[in-house]
Amino acid sequence: MKRLMFLLLACLASLSSWGQDVVGEWNGVLKLQADIQLRLVFHVQKNESGYNATMDSPDQGAKDIPVTSVSYENSVLKLSIASANIEYEGVLGSDGNISGTFKQMGQAFPLNLSRQVGEAAKQVRPQEPVKPYPYHEEEVLFENKKDGVTLAGTLTLPQKNGVFPAVVLISGSGAQNRDEEIFGHKPFLVIADYLTRNGVAVLRFDDRGTAASTGDLNTATSYDLSRDVEAGVKYLQARKEINKKKIGLLGHSEGGVIAPMVAARNKDVAFIVLLAGSGVRGDKVLLQQQSLISEASGVSEEERKQAGSINEGAFKIVLQSADTAQLKATLTDYLRHAGKSISDDEKSNDSFIASALSQLTSPWVQYFIRYDPAPALEKVKCPVLAINGEKDLQVSAKENLAAIKAALAKGGNKRVTVQEFSGLNHLFQECKTGLPKEYATIEQTFSPVALNEILTWIKVQAQ
């Protein structure tokens, strides 16, 4: 659900300035600890009344985060991102570099910015496999003929010859490559390696419109992506090395919503594994995600309630609208009023409205907000493993696992295993807080305990 982690941030603001030109890209490396560094990139632009900006955090997989306020006066640059409690203040020197301080959650760190691209933080990922692998690996292409999309992926087989049970991996939201590469981690590479070493074939592929796959991800909904997964199942059925009666799906986050869609309408799916999949309607997932992350980040109760109220009102409009043109008009009026409760600056409100509209009217977001996973889950008759981390702040374990279990039970499915893992986050890492900003700083890519549970359960289904 990372696509919506920064939804409806406070509006952009800008102030007049003079002095040296501060427009452009500014790079820096934030040293959190001796062995933990994060690259930050600020993109500063000039507008009619002053400046606006966005921030990237490459090592956390985050791009184009709106900066709430920007000012540049007397060679002093000030930036703030209200939703993340981030403040930066630095002085542009005669050498063309900015020397300053980055503050977040009461902690301050030196952060100097320059026009030069910062060096990548050294990341230790001990679980990533190193070639040569003790199994067969093959680059493959398969087609979703209905949508005219060609998917590029990797098929791993325990041995080149044989007949094996298989799993299709389904990534979370946003543009994901076949390794589901995010925050410096490659969880699907780790999962595929672990399963294949233990006798299970794995197909993982680049999302449509991403890396080597064709198609347009920007216009695709979760339903559209489910057809790509079906194409993957059909491809495996045509491979002589695959046991056609033992093909399952493993979906993470949004993938945990897509897997039941496919299984509900396709009897060829032998089992499904849901990793942090949601069991309640999309708007409820997003509202709880915002609340949990904000609270864990130290945002005040008053600010949380204000943001929650604005989002809830916007989501309600999406839920009730059937026409995109009318949706844009209604949302514009609503957001203009909501923006005034945050800022009286008209330019800021315009930026706030434009940013929110672009997200809320996209096909993916509209579909996700409206989609209730329960009806599809009720139709799933194959075995299901649903697991989640107790510290998941993006898809709350207790609410969603309970909803998944209830929907499956309502449909009469008794072959269901549900488990909540203590101390694991949305990526199934052993963690301290569960906050997304922690993902990149953790060496572990995927909990070995969770990996073992997945493998053990799949082996039972493959018998």
Secondary structure, DSSP 8 states (H G I E B T S, - for coil): -GGGTTTT----EE----SS---EEEEEEEEEETTEEEEEEEEEEE-SSSEEEEEEEGGGTEEEEE-SEEEEETTEEEEEEGGGTEEEEEEE-TTS-EEEEEEETTEEEEEEEBSS---------TTS--SS-SSEEEEEEEEETTTTEEEEEEEEESSSSS-EEEEEEE--SSS--TT--BTTB-HHHHHHHHHHHTT-EEEEE--TTSTT--S-STT--HHHHHHHHHHHHHHHHT-TTEEEEEEEEEEETTHHHHHHHHHHH-TT--EEEEES---S-HHHHHHHHHHHHHHHTT--HHHHHHHHHHHHHHHHHHHH---HHHHHHHHHHHHHHHHHTT---HHHHHHHHHHHHHHHTSHHHHHHHH--SHHHHHH--S-EEEEEETT-SSS-HHHHHHHHHHHHHHTT---EEEEEETTB-TTS-B-SS--GGGGGG-S-SS-HHHHHHHHHHHHHHT-
